[in-house]
Amino acid sequence: MSRARCWRGAGGAFLGLLLCGVGILVAALLLRTFTLPSNRVIWQGPAVAEVVFTSEERQLLKRALVGAVRIPTVSVSEEEQNYTALAEFGEYIRKVFPRVFSSSIIKHEVVAEFSHLFTVQGADQSLKPYMILAHLDVVPAPPEGWDVPPFSGEERDGYIYGRGTLDDKSCVIGVLQALELMLKRGYKPKRSFYIGLGHDEEVSGHNGAMKIVERLQSRGVKLLFVLDEGLAVLDGVIQGVKRPVALIGTTEKGSITLNLTVNQPPGHSSMPPEETSIGILSAAVSRLERNPLPNMFGVGPEASMFEQLAGEVRIMITLWYLKRVSLMSLLEKNTLAWRWALGHKNVVLFLL
């Protein structure tokens, strides 16, 4: 009886300590949640004065994008691109942005026939340059499913529709138009920078961006940073944050495609082999699915984003907890079989 009392006493003490620990943790989280100051550093405005564009300049920007969308710079594969359209696009930007192509502080080069490299000379050559990237090509756009022709650049209710309006002719035209209008205002940068416009990003970038990289490497160019395409500045994208949030993408989602092939001696269903090609392939695919790529959530730039926004989002949540929510099971499922090519007819594999 005394032993039972001891066990009950020990259990009660342990439960009390556990509840006390949980209470302390909750109190700490609440205190941190409601006393954490907002990180005002991330809300500082730009270092330069705001540029005001005239109504005429805004119309020029819109017309420039519409004209770019109407050029069908489609990339189907590395071997199949609309080279006529790519050449036309090169002539188009020369016509639309004359100051960019005639400025004494800008050097323009055609790379690999259809890509473009601009070097904008800064006043202080001791500063490391940066680079802005975008691409001219778009993925195919079958007309089915479109409310307007995909290469019409039609405007409806204040929106311009067409393939490339988001990915990525808006960036191409936006960057060049900004530079054009800044040159019009006598703009001379302090820091040098590059603009690279690739022509085959949708099908690997081996002949566009890679050739630009090789050219810069041959000159010993070292960059401060690279901004590729860029992301949006959105209101309301993160619940609880009442200010615009700039989405800064520092990494790119990648993938690997594995082609598994099994070659077995020919046989017959009347004398099935000990192990079939299908069985070997199935085991290999199962092994891949059981060993997915590691989940890196919480150790990359998203962790810094949560830390920076913590003072703006008044919710009791921590990265320590986020890494354990059920969402993680979805993120960890990143390996799957997609396409099979097996045999030519139905056969009996096992005879009973």
C-alpha positions as CSV (number, residue, x, y, z in Angstrom):
1,M,0.0,0.0,0.0
2,S,2.8,2.4,0.9
3,R,4.5,1.7,-2.5
4,A,1.3,2.6,-4.3
5,R,1.1,5.8,-2.4
6,C,4.7,6.6,-3.4
7,W,3.9,6.0,-7.1
8,R,0.8,8.2,-6.8
9,G,2.8,10.8,-5.1
10,A,5.6,10.7,-7.7
11,G,3.1,10.8,-10.5
12,G,1.3,13.8,-9.0
13,A,4.6,15.6,-8.6
14,F,5.6,14.9,-12.2
15,L,2.2,16.0,-13.5
16,G,2.5,19.2,-11.4
17,L,6.0,19.9,-12.8
18,L,4.7,19.3,-16.4
19,L,1.8,21.6,-16.0
20,C,4.1,24.2,-14.4
21,G,6.5,23.9,-17.3
22,V,3.6,24.3,-19.9
23,G,2.3,27.3,-18.0
24,I,5.8,29.0,-18.0
25,L,6.1,28.3,-21.8
26,V,2.7,29.7,-22.5
27,A,3.4,32.8,-20.4
28,A,6.7,33.3,-22.1
29,L,5.1,33.1,-25.6
30,L,2.3,35.5,-24.6
31,L,4.8,38.0,-23.1
32,R,7.0,37.8,-26.2
33,T,4.0,38.1,-28.6
34,F,2.7,41.3,-27.1
35,T,5.9,43.0,-26.2
36,L,8.0,42.2,-29.3
37,P,8.7,45.6,-31.0
38,S,8.1,46.0,-34.6
39,N,11.3,45.8,-36.7
40,R,11.1,49.3,-38.3
41,V,14.3,48.7,-40.3
42,I,12.3,46.8,-42.9
43,W,9.8,49.6,-43.3
44,Q,12.3,52.3,-44.2
45,G,11.5,54.1,-47.4
46,P,13.8,54.2,-50.5
47,A,17.0,56.2,-50.3
48,V,16.1,58.1,-53.5
49,A,13.2,60.5,-54.2
50,E,10.0,59.0,-55.6
51,V,9.8,59.3,-59.4
52,V,6.5,60.6,-60.6
53,F,5.5,59.4,-64.1
54,T,3.3,61.5,-66.3
55,S,0.1,60.1,-67.8
56,E,1.8,60.1,-71.2
57,E,4.7,58.0,-69.8
58,R,2.3,55.5,-68.2
59,Q,0.5,55.1,-71.6
60,L,3.9,54.5,-73.2
61,L,4.7,51.8,-70.7
62,K,1.3,50.1,-71.3
63,R,1.7,50.2,-75.1
64,A,5.3,48.9,-74.8
65,L,4.0,45.8,-72.9
66,V,1.1,45.2,-75.3
67,G,3.5,45.3,-78.2
68,A,5.9,42.9,-76.5
69,V,3.1,40.4,-75.8
70,R,2.0,40.4,-79.4
71,I,5.4,38.9,-80.5
72,P,5.0,35.1,-80.0
73,T,8.5,34.3,-78.6
74,V,7.5,30.8,-77.8
75,S,9.9,28.2,-76.6
76,V,8.7,24.6,-77.0
77,S,12.1,22.8,-76.4
78,E,15.8,23.6,-76.6
79,E,15.6,22.5,-80.3
80,E,12.3,24.2,-81.1
81,Q,12.0,28.0,-80.6
82,N,10.4,30.8,-82.6
83,Y,13.7,32.4,-83.7
84,T,11.9,34.7,-86.1
85,A,9.9,36.1,-83.2
86,L,13.0,36.4,-81.0
87,A,14.8,38.4,-83.7
88,E,11.7,40.6,-84.1
89,F,11.7,41.2,-80.3
90,G,15.2,42.4,-80.5
91,E,14.3,44.9,-83.1
92,Y,11.2,45.9,-81.1
93,I,13.1,46.9,-78.0
94,R,15.5,48.9,-80.1
95,K,12.6,50.9,-81.5
96,V,10.7,51.4,-78.2
97,F,13.7,52.3,-76.0
98,P,15.9,54.5,-78.1
99,R,17.7,56.2,-75.2
100,V,18.7,52.8,-73.7
101,F,20.4,51.9,-77.0
102,S,22.0,55.2,-77.7
103,S,23.2,56.3,-74.2
104,S,26.9,56.9,-73.8
105,I,26.8,55.2,-70.4
106,I,25.2,52.0,-71.7
107,K,26.9,49.3,-73.7
108,H,24.6,46.8,-75.4
109,E,25.7,43.4,-76.7
110,V,23.8,40.6,-78.4
111,V,24.7,37.2,-76.9
112,A,24.1,33.9,-78.6
113,E,22.1,35.6,-81.4
114,F,19.0,36.4,-79.4
115,S,19.9,37.3,-75.8
116,H,20.9,40.8,-74.7
117,L,23.4,42.1,-72.2
118,F,23.4,45.8,-71.1
119,T,26.3,47.3,-69.1
120,V,25.2,50.5,-67.4
121,Q,28.4,52.4,-66.3
122,G,28.3,53.9,-62.8
123,A,30.3,56.9,-61.6
124,D,32.1,55.0,-58.8
125,Q,34.0,52.1,-60.3
126,S,35.2,50.9,-56.9
127,L,31.7,49.7,-56.1
128,K,30.8,46.1,-57.0
129,P,28.1,45.9,-59.7
130,Y,24.8,44.1,-59.5
131,M,22.7,42.4,-62.2
132,I,19.0,42.4,-63.1
133,L,17.8,39.4,-65.1
134,A,14.6,38.7,-67.2
135,H,13.7,36.6,-70.2
136,L,12.1,37.2,-73.5
137,D,10.6,33.7,-74.3
138,V,7.3,32.3,-73.1
139,V,5.8,28.9,-72.9
140,P,3.3,27.7,-75.6
141,A,-0.2,29.0,-75.4
142,P,-2.9,26.9,-77.1
143,P,-5.9,29.1,-77.7
144,E,-8.2,26.7,-75.9
145,G,-9.1,28.0,-72.4
146,W,-8.3,31.6,-73.1
147,D,-11.0,34.3,-73.0
148,V,-8.9,36.4,-75.5
149,P,-6.3,35.3,-78.0
150,P,-3.1,34.6,-76.0
151,F,-0.9,36.9,-78.1
152,S,-3.3,39.8,-78.6
153,G,-2.3,41.9,-75.6
154,E,-6.0,42.8,-75.2
155,E,-7.0,45.1,-72.4
156,R,-10.1,44.4,-70.4
157,D,-11.3,46.2,-67.2
158,G,-7.9,47.7,-66.7
159,Y,-5.9,44.4,-67.2
160,I,-3.7,43.4,-70.1
161,Y,-4.2,39.8,-71.1
162,G,-1.7,37.6,-72.9
163,R,1.1,35.1,-72.6
164,G,4.1,36.8,-71.0
165,T,2.2,39.6,-69.2
166,L,3.5,38.0,-65.9
167,D,6.2,35.6,-67.0
168,D,8.2,37.5,-68.0
169,K,7.7,40.3,-70.5
170,S,6.4,42.5,-67.8
171,C,9.8,42.4,-66.2
172,V,11.6,42.9,-69.5
173,I,9.6,45.9,-70.4
174,G,9.4,47.3,-66.9
175,V,13.2,47.3,-66.5
176,L,13.9,48.8,-69.9
177,Q,11.1,51.4,-69.6
178,A,12.4,52.4,-66.1
179,L,15.9,52.9,-67.5
180,E,14.6,54.8,-70.5
181,L,12.6,57.2,-68.4
182,M,15.4,57.7,-65.9
183,L,17.8,58.5,-68.7
184,K,15.3,61.0,-69.9
185,R,15.6,62.7,-66.5
186,G,19.4,62.8,-66.7
187,Y,19.9,59.7,-64.5
188,K,23.5,58.6,-63.9
189,P,24.0,55.8,-61.5
190,K,26.7,55.8,-58.8
191,R,27.1,52.0,-59.0
192,S,27.5,50.1,-62.3
193,F,25.0,47.4,-63.1
194,Y,24.1,44.8,-65.7
195,I,20.8,43.9,-67.4
196,G,20.6,40.4,-68.9
197,L,17.7,39.3,-71.1
198,G,17.8,35.6,-71.9
199,H,16.0,34.0,-74.8
200,D,15.5,30.4,-73.7
201,E,14.8,30.5,-70.0
202,E,11.7,28.4,-70.4
203,V,13.7,25.5,-71.9
204,S,16.8,25.5,-69.6
205,G,18.6,28.8,-70.4
206,H,21.7,26.9,-71.6
207,N,22.0,29.0,-74.7
208,G,20.9,32.4,-73.2
209,A,21.7,33.0,-69.6
210,M,24.6,30.5,-69.5
211,K,26.3,32.3,-72.4
212,I,25.8,35.6,-70.6
213,V,27.4,34.1,-67.5
214,E,30.3,32.8,-69.5
215,R,30.9,36.2,-71.0
216,L,30.9,38.0,-67.7
217,Q,33.2,35.3,-66.2
218,S,35.7,35.7,-69.0
219,R,35.9,39.4,-68.0
220,G,36.4,38.6,-64.3
221,V,33.1,40.3,-63.3
222,K,32.1,39.8,-59.7
223,L,28.5,40.7,-58.8
224,L,27.2,42.1,-55.5
225,F,23.8,40.4,-56.1
226,V,21.5,39.2,-58.9
227,L,17.8,40.0,-59.1
228,D,16.2,37.4,-61.4
229,E,12.7,38.4,-62.6
230,G,11.7,39.7,-59.1
231,L,8.6,39.0,-57.1
232,A,5.6,41.1,-56.1
233,V,4.9,43.6,-53.3
234,L,1.5,42.6,-52.0
235,D,-1.0,43.9,-49.5
236,G,-2.8,41.4,-47.4
237,V,-0.7,38.4,-48.4
238,I,0.2,37.7,-44.8
239,Q,-2.7,37.7,-42.4
240,G,-2.3,40.3,-39.7
241,V,0.3,42.4,-41.5
242,K,-1.3,45.8,-42.4
243,R,1.6,47.0,-44.5
244,P,2.8,45.9,-48.0
245,V,5.2,43.0,-47.9
246,A,7.9,42.5,-50.5
247,L,8.4,38.8,-51.4
248,I,12.1,38.4,-51.9
249,G,13.0,35.0,-53.5
250,T,16.5,34.0,-52.8
251,T,16.3,30.5,-54.0
252,E,14.6,28.7,-56.9
253,K,12.5,25.5,-56.6
254,G,14.4,22.7,-58.4
255,S,13.7,19.2,-59.5
256,I,15.5,16.1,-60.8
257,T,14.1,13.7,-63.3
258,L,15.4,10.1,-63.1
259,N,15.0,7.7,-66.0
260,L,15.1,4.2,-64.6
261,T,15.6,1.4,-67.2
262,V,15.8,-2.4,-66.6
263,N,17.0,-4.7,-69.3
264,Q,16.1,-8.4,-68.8
265,P,16.6,-11.4,-71.0
266,P,13.4,-12.1,-72.9
267,G,11.1,-14.7,-71.5
268,H,7.6,-16.1,-71.5
269,S,4.7,-16.1,-69.0
270,S,4.7,-19.9,-68.9
271,M,8.1,-19.8,-67.3
272,P,8.3,-16.5,-65.3
273,P,11.7,-15.4,-64.1
274,E,12.6,-15.2,-60.5
275,E,12.4,-11.4,-60.8
276,T,10.7,-9.4,-63.5
277,S,11.6,-6.0,-64.9
278,I,8.4,-4.6,-63.5
279,G,9.3,-5.9,-60.0
280,I,12.8,-4.5,-60.2
281,L,11.5,-1.1,-61.3
282,S,8.8,-1.1,-58.7
283,A,11.3,-1.8,-55.9
284,A,13.5,1.0,-57.2
285,V,10.7,3.5,-57.3
286,S,9.5,2.4,-53.8
287,R,13.0,2.9,-52.5
288,L,13.1,6.5,-53.9
289,E,9.8,7.3,-52.4
290,R,10.9,6.0,-49.0
291,N,13.9,8.3,-49.1
292,P,12.7,11.7,-50.1
293,L,14.8,14.8,-50.3
294,P,15.1,16.5,-46.8
295,N,12.6,19.1,-45.8
296,M,14.5,22.4,-45.4
297,F,11.6,24.5,-44.1
298,G,12.7,26.7,-41.3
299,V,16.4,26.9,-42.1
300,G,16.2,29.1,-45.2
301,P,15.0,32.7,-46.0
302,E,11.5,31.9,-44.8
303,A,12.8,31.8,-41.2
304,S,14.2,35.3,-41.6
305,M,10.9,36.4,-43.0
306,F,9.0,35.2,-40.0
307,E,11.5,36.7,-37.6
308,Q,11.3,40.1,-39.4
309,L,7.5,40.1,-39.4
310,A,7.0,38.7,-35.9
311,G,6.5,42.2,-34.5
312,E,3.8,42.9,-37.0
313,V,1.8,39.7,-36.6
314,R,0.3,39.5,-33.1
315,I,-0.2,35.8,-32.9
316,M,1.2,33.3,-30.5
317,I,3.3,31.1,-32.9
318,T,6.9,30.2,-33.1
319,L,9.2,28.7,-35.7
320,W,9.9,25.9,-33.2
321,Y,6.2,24.9,-33.4
322,L,5.8,25.6,-37.2
323,K,8.4,23.0,-38.0
324,R,6.1,20.3,-36.4
325,V,2.7,21.1,-37.8
326,S,0.9,18.7,-40.1
327,L,1.9,20.8,-43.1
328,M,5.4,19.4,-42.8
329,S,4.2,15.9,-43.9
330,L,3.0,17.5,-47.2
331,L,6.4,19.2,-47.7
332,E,8.3,16.0,-47.1
333,K,6.3,14.2,-49.9
334,N,8.5,15.4,-52.8
335,T,9.4,12.2,-54.7
336,L,6.9,10.4,-56.9
337,A,6.6,8.1,-59.9
338,W,5.2,10.1,-62.9
339,R,5.4,8.0,-66.0
340,W,5.7,4.3,-66.7
341,A,6.4,2.5,-70.0
342,L,6.1,-1.3,-69.4
343,G,5.6,-4.2,-71.8
344,H,3.2,-4.4,-74.8
345,K,0.4,-6.8,-73.7
346,N,-1.2,-8.4,-70.7
347,V,0.4,-11.7,-69.7
348,V,0.1,-14.1,-66.8
349,L,3.0,-13.5,-64.5
350,F,2.3,-16.3,-62.0
351,L,0.8,-19.7,-62.6
352,L,-1.0,-21.4,-59.7
